[in-house]
Amino acid sequence: MSSFTTVLALIVMGLVALVLVRGLFNMMKGTDANKSNKLMQLRLMLQAVAIVLIMLTLWITGGGR
């Protein structure tokens, strides 16, 4: 179970980075501000999911003890 949550957390962290880069490129272009806002909201949601998964993994594994 811990390896599953670890892999899932890594995937979500990769998605966070992808959405962050996409949002930054969209803001640099100066196009649709609404799209940039939606991307940043998605990034925050993914970050929250990543934190929960990381904490769950640490709880399952005993925090590295």
MARKOLBA-497652 format. One line per 3 residues: number of its first residue (from 1); their letters; for each residue x, y, z of C-alpha. Coordinates in nm, 4 decimals, always signed. Each point is the difference from the previous one (the first is absolute). Layout:
<rs>
NUM> a> X/Y/Z ~ ...
</rs>
This chain:
<rs>
1> mss> +0.0000/+0.0000/+0.0000 ~ +0.2802/+0.2429/+0.0813 ~ +0.1635/-0.0475/-0.3393
4> ftt> -0.3356/+0.0700/-0.1658 ~ -0.0452/+0.3266/+0.1907 ~ +0.3628/+0.0930/-0.0683
7> vla> -0.0421/-0.0473/-0.3748 ~ -0.3335/+0.1822/+0.0065 ~ +0.1561/+0.2922/+0.1909
10> liv> +0.2835/+0.0199/-0.2542 ~ -0.2494/+0.0062/-0.2875 ~ -0.2011/+0.2773/+0.1643
13> mgl> +0.3186/+0.2004/+0.0678 ~ +0.0900/-0.0327/-0.3679 ~ -0.3460/+0.1270/-0.0914
16> val> +0.0477/+0.2959/+0.2348 ~ +0.3238/+0.0916/-0.1782 ~ -0.1640/-0.0405/-0.3407
19> vlv> -0.2964/+0.2213/+0.0885 ~ +0.2342/+0.2579/+0.1551 ~ +0.2130/+0.0233/-0.3147
22> rgl> -0.3069/+0.0155/-0.2231 ~ -0.1508/+0.2773/+0.2130 ~ +0.3240/+0.1983/-0.0030
25> fnm> +0.0284/-0.0255/-0.3784 ~ -0.3610/+0.1096/-0.0342 ~ +0.0656/+0.3020/+0.2241
28> mkg> +0.3172/+0.0903/-0.1940 ~ -0.1959/+0.0003/-0.3245 ~ -0.2425/+0.2440/+0.1572
31> tda> -0.3026/-0.1681/-0.1547 ~ -0.3049/-0.1228/+0.1908 ~ +0.0254/+0.1022/+0.3663
34> nks> -0.2963/-0.2217/+0.0865 ~ +0.1863/-0.3068/-0.1276 ~ +0.3069/+0.0925/+0.2068
37> nkl> -0.2201/+0.0334/+0.3072 ~ -0.1607/-0.3404/-0.0613 ~ +0.3427/-0.1599/-0.0458
40> mql> +0.1258/+0.1459/+0.3268 ~ -0.3156/-0.1220/+0.1797 ~ +0.0633/-0.3463/-0.1434
43> rlm> +0.3610/+0.0193/+0.1190 ~ -0.1111/+0.0800/+0.3537 ~ -0.2438/-0.2904/-0.0003
46> lqa> +0.2683/-0.2391/-0.1281 ~ +0.2444/+0.1255/+0.2622 ~ -0.2535/-0.0731/+0.2737
49> vai> -0.0488/-0.3522/-0.1367 ~ +0.3780/-0.0494/-0.0156 ~ +0.0415/+0.1097/+0.3628
52> vli> -0.2751/-0.2361/+0.1142 ~ +0.1611/-0.2887/-0.1899 ~ +0.3437/+0.0779/+0.1424
55> mlt> -0.1393/+0.0127/+0.3535 ~ -0.1925/-0.3248/-0.0591 ~ +0.3163/-0.1694/-0.1258
58> lwi> +0.1944/+0.1194/+0.3038 ~ -0.2761/-0.1206/+0.2324 ~ -0.0139/-0.3431/-0.1656
61> tgg> +0.3772/-0.0472/+0.0068 ~ +0.0402/+0.1284/+0.3545 ~ +0.1691/+0.3237/-0.1002
64> gr> +0.3302/-0.1601/-0.0927 ~ +0.0625/-0.1576/+0.3399
</rs>
